[in-house]
Amino acid sequence: MKKYLAILLALVMVLSLAACGGPDPTDPPTDPPTAPPTDPPTDPPTDPPTDPPTDPPMTADALIELMKNADSDQGPTQYTMSFAMEMNIAIKQNGMNMELDMKIGMDMESLCDPEKQTSYEKNTTSMTMMGMSMDQVVETYTLMEEGALVEYTYMGMTDGWLRTELDEELDSPWKDLSATTSYEGVTLDEQTQMLEDVEVYVLRVENIPEMGESMEEGLSGLEGADTTDAKFPCVLYVDTQTYRILKIEVDMAAFADVMTAAMAESALGDTGTDGKIDSTMTNVVVSFGYGPVEVPEVPQEAYDYLAGGGTYPLVCGDVTYNVTAPAGWRGEPLGNTALILTSPDSAVTVYYMYLEGETGEDMQEMMQSDVDGLKGAELYVSHGEGPAIEGYETREVVGQGVRTYFAWVESNDGCLLVYIMDYSLAEDPTLQLQAMVDALTPAE
């Protein structure tokens, strides 16, 4: 055993020497050692290239602050807006069923140049109800005339024009759009989007309180309309370079619910009528543009229409009168037995009517119905005798913000009525009414 162990140890020593590469003393001498080849000198090692530092990702709060600063000088100079609404009304009363479907759509476009104090706006409203379609176009031109800001408005329904002087300075209707708006529950999409050719952030908002306040003002005439708890979620598309809002989409479901509930209460209420009102409304979409705009000029037809004046025939049985409109007043014949005159500021409207077969008592009942209507609407102030005009019976009815004058005379188996609605609350109604009666002259 010892013999095998000694041989094994010797073998291990030999292998160890071989592994260490030591020279064998019995080998012949070799050439003197030479220096190992070396690589040419190299530049000192450098760190691998890195990307330039990047800005931290945008956050919702940071974007809102940038948006507020972006609107500090001037708001949008142009915008478009559109929405649509559908309503279904079903009522059951006294065994009778009535159902009404109604669709309403509105498109609006606007251009505004605050520096030149000029603007243009066009509203197109379409309505479909009971198989009938109605379209209404309203165009408004605003500009400076002789140092005053004036507004020319075209009403498509009457195919007429109005001119109104304004006591304010023209500004972008959406100026300070972001700076004056508060947002509740905001989130920012991680990815930007392309809106046409512009890269935009997409900011989602759970509610804009100011919108609820604005909606409540718009529904002020509808009793029971309460937007206190209504929420108006919005999506804002914001330019990544200028931080200006380019587009807003507003969810109007809450508005439709508020309006539907108020209308149901107003129409049905405690009447004992069974009924249901349903309505849906699309999102309101508003798109904005910035920079110089070319605002259209007031068309010549507006000036021609508002020049007014002229003489209009009024047939009263077998007698014809001529009605001469004062300078600047507009005349609108309704057939040949009725005529409407409107003052330049639209504050006074005069109706001339020949009512065949009517009597003075009928006229008194007409006046009383006007009184009853004002009382029912809680707008009544007073009524009594009107200004004295030879040959005419007169009455005056005063309501909140309006005076109504009746002057009539029985003639040719009927009554000739001069009926004035005065929203200017003229201090001397006698001269006004007398002038309108004097405008009637028998035709030759």
C-alpha positions as CSV (number, residue, x, y, z in Angstrom):
1,M,0.0,0.0,0.0
2,K,2.8,2.4,0.9
3,K,4.5,1.6,-2.5
4,Y,1.4,2.5,-4.5
5,L,0.9,5.7,-2.4
6,A,4.5,6.8,-3.1
7,I,4.0,6.3,-6.9
8,L,0.8,8.2,-6.8
9,L,2.4,11.2,-5.0
10,A,5.3,11.2,-7.5
11,L,2.8,11.2,-10.4
12,V,0.9,14.2,-8.9
13,M,4.2,16.1,-8.5
14,V,5.1,15.6,-12.2
15,L,1.7,16.6,-13.4
16,S,1.9,19.7,-11.2
17,L,5.1,20.8,-12.7
18,A,3.8,20.2,-16.2
19,A,0.7,22.2,-15.5
20,C,2.9,25.1,-14.2
21,G,4.8,25.2,-17.5
22,G,8.2,25.0,-15.8
23,P,11.2,24.0,-18.0
24,D,12.4,20.5,-17.9
25,P,16.1,20.5,-16.7
26,T,17.0,17.8,-19.2
27,D,15.8,19.9,-22.2
28,P,18.4,21.5,-24.4
29,P,19.0,25.2,-23.9
30,T,16.6,27.5,-25.8
31,D,16.9,30.9,-27.4
32,P,17.0,33.8,-24.9
33,P,13.5,35.0,-24.1
34,T,12.1,37.9,-26.2
35,A,9.6,40.5,-25.1
36,P,6.1,39.7,-26.0
37,P,4.6,41.8,-28.8
38,T,2.6,44.7,-27.7
39,D,-0.4,46.4,-29.3
40,P,0.0,50.1,-30.4
41,P,-1.1,52.6,-27.8
42,T,-4.9,53.4,-27.8
43,D,-6.9,56.3,-26.5
44,P,-8.0,56.1,-23.0
45,P,-11.4,54.4,-22.6
46,T,-14.4,56.7,-22.7
47,D,-18.0,56.3,-21.4
48,P,-20.5,55.0,-23.9
49,P,-22.6,57.8,-25.5
50,T,-25.8,58.7,-23.7
51,D,-29.1,60.4,-24.9
52,P,-29.4,64.1,-24.0
53,P,-31.5,64.8,-20.9
54,T,-35.2,64.9,-21.6
55,D,-37.9,67.0,-20.0
56,P,-40.0,65.3,-17.4
57,P,-43.3,64.0,-18.7
58,M,-46.2,66.5,-18.8
59,T,-48.7,66.4,-16.0
60,A,-52.3,67.6,-15.9
61,D,-51.7,70.3,-13.4
62,A,-48.6,71.6,-15.2
63,L,-50.5,71.7,-18.5
64,I,-53.4,73.7,-16.9
65,E,-50.9,76.3,-15.7
66,L,-49.3,76.6,-19.1
67,M,-52.8,76.9,-20.7
68,K,-53.7,79.8,-18.4
69,N,-50.5,81.7,-19.4
70,A,-51.2,81.0,-23.1
71,D,-54.5,82.9,-23.0
72,S,-53.1,85.9,-21.2
73,D,-52.8,88.2,-24.2
74,Q,-55.5,87.3,-26.7
75,G,-58.2,84.6,-27.0
76,P,-59.3,82.8,-30.1
77,T,-60.2,84.9,-33.1
78,Q,-62.5,82.2,-34.6
79,Y,-64.5,79.3,-33.5
80,T,-67.2,76.9,-34.6
81,M,-69.8,75.1,-32.4
82,S,-72.4,72.4,-33.1
83,F,-74.8,70.2,-31.2
84,A,-78.0,68.3,-31.7
85,M,-80.9,67.3,-29.5
86,E,-83.8,64.9,-29.8
87,M,-86.9,65.0,-27.6
88,N,-89.9,62.7,-27.3
89,I,-93.0,63.8,-25.5
90,A,-95.8,61.3,-24.7
91,I,-99.0,62.5,-22.9
92,K,-102.1,60.7,-21.9
93,Q,-105.1,62.7,-20.8
94,N,-108.9,62.0,-20.8
95,G,-108.4,58.8,-22.7
96,M,-106.4,60.5,-25.4
97,N,-102.8,59.8,-26.3
98,M,-100.5,62.4,-27.8
99,E,-96.9,61.8,-28.9
100,L,-94.5,64.4,-30.2
101,D,-91.0,63.9,-31.6
102,M,-88.8,66.9,-32.0
103,K,-85.2,67.2,-33.3
104,I,-83.1,70.4,-33.0
105,G,-79.7,71.0,-34.4
106,M,-77.5,74.1,-34.2
107,D,-74.3,75.2,-35.9
108,M,-72.4,78.4,-35.1
109,E,-69.4,80.0,-36.6
110,S,-67.7,83.2,-35.6
111,L,-64.8,85.5,-36.6
112,C,-63.5,88.3,-34.4
113,D,-60.8,90.9,-34.9
114,P,-60.6,92.9,-31.6
115,E,-57.9,95.2,-33.0
116,K,-60.2,96.5,-35.7
117,Q,-63.3,96.2,-33.5
118,T,-65.2,94.0,-36.0
119,S,-66.8,90.6,-35.9
120,Y,-69.1,88.2,-37.7
121,E,-71.3,85.5,-36.4
122,K,-73.7,83.1,-38.0
123,N,-76.1,80.8,-36.2
124,T,-78.0,78.1,-38.1
125,T,-80.8,76.3,-36.3
126,S,-82.8,73.5,-37.7
127,M,-85.9,72.0,-36.1
128,T,-88.1,69.0,-37.2
129,M,-91.4,68.6,-35.4
130,M,-94.6,66.7,-36.4
131,G,-93.2,66.1,-39.9
132,M,-92.4,69.7,-40.5
133,S,-89.0,71.2,-40.8
134,M,-88.0,74.7,-40.0
135,D,-84.7,76.4,-40.4
136,Q,-83.6,79.7,-38.9
137,V,-80.5,81.7,-39.8
138,V,-79.2,84.6,-37.8
139,E,-76.2,86.6,-38.9
140,T,-74.6,89.3,-36.8
141,Y,-72.0,91.9,-38.0
142,T,-70.3,94.2,-35.5
143,L,-68.2,97.2,-36.4
144,M,-67.3,100.8,-35.5
145,E,-69.4,103.6,-37.0
146,E,-68.6,107.2,-36.2
147,G,-66.8,106.2,-33.0
148,A,-69.6,103.9,-31.8
149,L,-69.8,100.2,-31.8
150,V,-72.9,99.0,-33.7
151,E,-74.4,95.6,-34.5
152,Y,-76.3,94.7,-37.6
153,T,-78.4,91.5,-37.2
154,Y,-80.2,89.6,-40.0
155,M,-83.2,87.5,-38.9
156,G,-83.8,84.8,-41.6
157,M,-87.3,84.0,-40.2
158,T,-88.6,87.6,-40.9
159,D,-86.0,88.3,-43.7
160,G,-85.3,91.6,-41.9
161,W,-82.4,93.5,-40.3
162,L,-81.9,95.2,-37.0
163,R,-79.3,97.8,-36.0
164,T,-78.3,98.2,-32.4
165,E,-75.7,100.5,-30.8
166,L,-73.5,98.8,-28.2
167,D,-72.0,100.5,-25.1
168,E,-69.2,98.1,-24.7
169,E,-65.8,97.3,-26.4
170,L,-65.6,94.3,-28.7
171,D,-63.4,91.5,-27.5
172,S,-62.9,87.8,-28.3
173,P,-65.9,86.0,-26.8
174,W,-63.6,83.3,-25.6
175,K,-60.8,85.5,-24.3
176,D,-59.2,84.2,-21.1
177,L,-60.8,80.8,-21.9
178,S,-58.4,78.9,-19.7
179,A,-57.4,81.6,-17.2
180,T,-61.0,82.1,-15.9
181,T,-62.0,78.4,-15.9
182,S,-61.7,75.9,-13.1
183,Y,-61.4,72.2,-13.7
184,E,-62.4,69.4,-11.4
185,G,-61.0,65.9,-11.6
186,V,-58.4,66.3,-14.4
187,T,-56.4,63.5,-16.0
188,L,-54.0,63.7,-18.9
189,D,-53.7,60.9,-21.6
190,E,-50.2,59.4,-21.7
191,Q,-50.1,59.6,-25.4
192,T,-50.6,62.7,-27.5
193,Q,-52.8,62.7,-30.6
194,M,-52.9,64.5,-34.0
195,L,-55.7,66.9,-34.5
196,E,-55.6,67.6,-38.2
197,D,-51.9,68.5,-38.6
198,V,-51.3,69.6,-35.0
199,E,-50.0,67.4,-32.1
200,V,-52.2,67.9,-29.1
201,Y,-52.4,66.8,-25.5
202,V,-55.7,65.2,-24.5
203,L,-57.0,66.6,-21.1
204,R,-60.0,64.9,-19.6
205,V,-62.1,66.9,-17.0
206,E,-64.8,65.5,-14.8
207,N,-66.6,68.8,-14.4
208,I,-66.3,72.5,-15.2
209,P,-68.4,74.4,-12.5
210,E,-68.7,77.6,-14.6
211,M,-70.5,75.6,-17.3
212,G,-73.2,74.6,-14.8
213,E,-73.7,78.3,-13.9
214,S,-73.9,79.3,-17.5
215,M,-76.4,76.6,-18.2
216,E,-78.6,77.6,-15.3
217,E,-78.7,81.2,-16.6
218,G,-79.8,79.8,-20.0
219,L,-82.6,77.9,-18.3
220,S,-83.7,80.7,-16.0
221,G,-87.0,81.0,-17.8
222,L,-87.8,77.3,-17.2
223,E,-89.2,76.9,-13.7
224,G,-87.6,74.1,-11.7
225,A,-84.4,73.9,-13.8
226,D,-81.6,73.3,-11.3
227,T,-78.1,72.5,-12.4
228,T,-76.6,72.6,-8.9
229,D,-75.6,68.9,-8.8
230,A,-75.1,68.6,-12.6
231,K,-71.7,67.5,-13.9
232,F,-70.3,68.5,-17.3
233,P,-67.5,66.2,-18.3
234,C,-65.2,67.6,-21.0
235,V,-62.3,66.6,-23.2
236,L,-59.9,69.3,-24.1
237,Y,-57.4,69.1,-27.0
238,V,-54.4,71.4,-26.3
239,D,-51.6,72.3,-28.7
240,T,-48.4,70.8,-27.5
241,Q,-46.4,73.9,-28.7
242,T,-48.6,76.9,-27.8
243,Y,-50.7,75.3,-25.0
244,R,-53.8,76.8,-26.5
245,I,-57.1,74.9,-26.5
246,L,-57.9,73.9,-30.1
247,K,-61.1,71.9,-29.4
248,I,-63.5,71.1,-26.6
249,E,-66.1,68.3,-26.4
250,V,-68.7,68.7,-23.6
251,D,-70.9,65.9,-22.5
252,M,-74.4,67.4,-22.3
253,A,-76.2,64.4,-20.7
254,A,-76.7,66.3,-17.4
255,F,-78.1,69.3,-19.2
256,A,-80.6,67.2,-21.1
257,D,-81.7,65.5,-17.8
258,V,-82.1,68.9,-16.0
259,M,-84.1,70.3,-18.9
260,T,-86.2,67.2,-19.3
261,A,-87.2,67.1,-15.6
262,A,-88.0,70.8,-15.6
263,M,-90.1,70.6,-18.7
264,A,-92.0,67.6,-17.4
265,E,-92.8,69.4,-14.2
266,S,-93.9,72.5,-16.1
267,A,-96.0,70.6,-18.6
268,L,-97.5,68.0,-16.3
269,G,-97.0,69.1,-12.7
270,D,-100.1,68.7,-10.6
271,T,-102.5,68.5,-13.6
272,G,-103.2,64.8,-13.1
273,T,-101.9,64.2,-16.6
274,D,-100.0,61.0,-17.3
275,G,-97.0,61.7,-19.4
276,K,-93.3,61.2,-20.1
277,I,-90.7,63.4,-21.6
278,D,-87.4,61.9,-22.8
279,S,-84.5,63.8,-24.4
280,T,-81.0,63.1,-25.5
281,M,-78.3,65.6,-26.6
282,T,-75.1,65.1,-28.4
283,N,-71.9,66.4,-27.1
284,V,-71.3,70.1,-27.8
285,V,-68.2,70.4,-29.9
286,V,-66.3,73.7,-30.1
287,S,-63.3,74.2,-32.3
288,F,-61.0,77.3,-32.0
289,G,-58.6,79.1,-34.3
290,Y,-56.0,81.8,-33.6
291,G,-54.3,84.5,-35.6
292,P,-55.5,87.0,-38.2
293,V,-59.0,86.7,-39.7
294,E,-60.8,88.4,-42.6
295,V,-64.2,89.5,-41.2
296,P,-67.0,90.0,-43.8
297,E,-68.4,93.4,-44.4
298,V,-72.1,94.3,-43.7
299,P,-74.0,93.7,-47.0
300,Q,-75.5,96.7,-48.8
301,E,-79.0,95.1,-48.4
302,A,-78.8,95.8,-44.6
303,Y,-78.4,99.5,-45.2
304,D,-81.1,99.6,-47.8
305,Y,-83.5,97.7,-45.5
306,L,-82.8,99.9,-42.5
307,A,-83.2,103.1,-44.5
308,G,-86.9,102.6,-44.0
309,G,-89.5,105.2,-44.7
310,G,-91.9,104.8,-47.6
311,T,-95.7,104.7,-47.9
312,Y,-97.9,101.6,-47.5
313,P,-101.5,101.1,-48.5
314,L,-104.0,99.8,-45.8
315,V,-107.4,98.6,-47.1
316,C,-110.3,99.1,-44.6
317,G,-113.4,97.9,-46.3
318,D,-114.2,100.2,-49.2
319,V,-111.7,102.8,-48.0
320,T,-108.0,102.7,-48.5
321,Y,-105.5,104.6,-46.3
322,N,-101.9,105.3,-46.9
323,V,-99.5,104.8,-44.0
324,T,-96.3,106.8,-44.2
325,A,-93.5,105.3,-42.1
326,P,-91.2,107.8,-40.3
327,A,-87.7,108.1,-41.6
328,G,-85.7,105.0,-40.5
329,W,-88.7,103.0,-39.6
330,R,-89.2,99.7,-41.4
331,G,-92.6,98.7,-42.9
332,E,-93.8,95.1,-43.3
333,P,-97.2,94.6,-44.9
334,L,-99.2,91.6,-43.8
335,G,-101.6,91.3,-46.8
336,N,-103.4,94.5,-47.6
337,T,-105.3,94.9,-44.3
338,A,-102.5,94.9,-41.8
339,L,-99.1,96.5,-41.5
340,I,-96.2,96.4,-39.0
341,L,-93.9,99.4,-38.5
342,T,-90.7,99.0,-36.5
343,S,-88.5,101.8,-35.1
344,P,-84.8,101.9,-36.0
345,D,-83.8,100.5,-32.6
346,S,-86.6,97.9,-32.7
347,A,-87.8,99.3,-29.3
348,V,-91.2,100.3,-30.7
349,T,-93.5,98.2,-32.9
350,V,-96.7,99.6,-34.3
351,Y,-99.5,97.4,-35.8
352,Y,-102.1,98.8,-38.1
353,M,-105.0,96.4,-38.6
354,Y,-108.5,96.6,-40.2
355,L,-110.7,94.0,-38.4
356,E,-113.8,93.5,-40.5
357,G,-117.0,92.9,-38.5
358,E,-115.3,93.8,-35.2
359,T,-116.8,96.5,-32.8
360,G,-115.5,98.8,-30.2
361,E,-116.6,96.3,-27.5
362,D,-114.4,93.6,-29.2
363,M,-111.5,96.0,-29.0
364,Q,-112.1,96.5,-25.3
365,E,-112.1,92.7,-24.9
366,M,-108.8,92.5,-26.8
367,M,-107.2,95.1,-24.5
368,Q,-108.5,93.2,-21.4
369,S,-107.0,90.0,-22.7
370,D,-103.7,91.8,-22.8
371,V,-104.2,92.8,-19.2
372,D,-105.1,89.3,-18.1
373,G,-102.0,87.9,-19.9
374,L,-99.7,90.3,-18.0
375,K,-101.4,89.4,-14.7
376,G,-101.1,85.7,-15.4
377,A,-97.4,86.2,-16.0
378,E,-97.0,88.4,-12.9
379,L,-95.8,91.2,-15.2
380,Y,-98.9,93.5,-14.8
381,V,-98.4,97.1,-13.6
382,S,-101.5,99.1,-14.5
383,H,-104.0,100.0,-17.2
384,G,-106.4,102.8,-18.0
385,E,-107.4,105.5,-20.5
386,G,-104.8,106.2,-23.1
387,P,-103.8,109.6,-24.6
388,A,-106.7,111.6,-26.0
389,I,-106.9,111.4,-29.7
390,E,-109.8,112.9,-31.6
391,G,-112.2,110.3,-32.9
392,Y,-110.4,107.3,-31.3
393,E,-111.0,105.3,-28.2
394,T,-107.7,104.7,-26.5
395,R,-106.3,102.5,-23.7
396,E,-102.9,102.1,-22.1
397,V,-101.6,98.9,-20.5
398,V,-98.3,98.9,-18.6
399,G,-96.3,95.8,-17.9
400,Q,-92.8,95.2,-16.6
401,G,-90.6,96.7,-19.3
402,V,-93.3,97.4,-21.8
403,R,-96.2,99.8,-22.5
404,T,-99.0,98.9,-24.8
405,Y,-101.3,101.5,-26.4
406,F,-104.6,100.8,-28.1
407,A,-106.3,103.3,-30.4
408,W,-109.3,102.3,-32.5
409,V,-112.2,103.7,-34.4
410,E,-115.2,102.0,-35.9
411,S,-115.2,102.3,-39.7
412,N,-116.7,100.6,-42.7
413,D,-118.4,97.7,-40.8
414,G,-115.3,97.0,-38.8
415,C,-112.6,98.6,-36.7
416,L,-109.4,100.3,-37.6
417,L,-106.9,99.5,-34.8
418,V,-103.6,101.1,-34.1
419,Y,-101.7,99.0,-31.6
420,I,-98.3,100.1,-30.2
421,M,-95.9,98.0,-28.1
422,D,-93.2,100.3,-26.6
423,Y,-90.2,98.7,-24.9
424,S,-88.4,102.0,-24.7
425,L,-91.0,103.3,-22.1
426,A,-91.2,106.6,-23.9
427,E,-91.9,109.5,-21.6
428,D,-94.4,111.2,-23.9
429,P,-96.7,108.4,-25.3
430,T,-99.2,111.0,-26.4
431,L,-97.0,112.4,-29.1
432,Q,-96.0,108.9,-30.2
433,L,-99.5,107.5,-30.5
434,Q,-100.8,110.7,-32.1
435,A,-98.0,110.6,-34.7
436,M,-98.9,107.0,-35.6
437,V,-102.5,107.9,-36.1
438,D,-101.6,111.0,-38.1
439,A,-99.5,108.7,-40.4
440,L,-102.9,107.4,-41.7
441,T,-104.2,109.5,-44.6
442,P,-107.0,108.6,-47.0
443,A,-105.6,107.5,-50.4
444,E,-106.7,109.7,-53.3
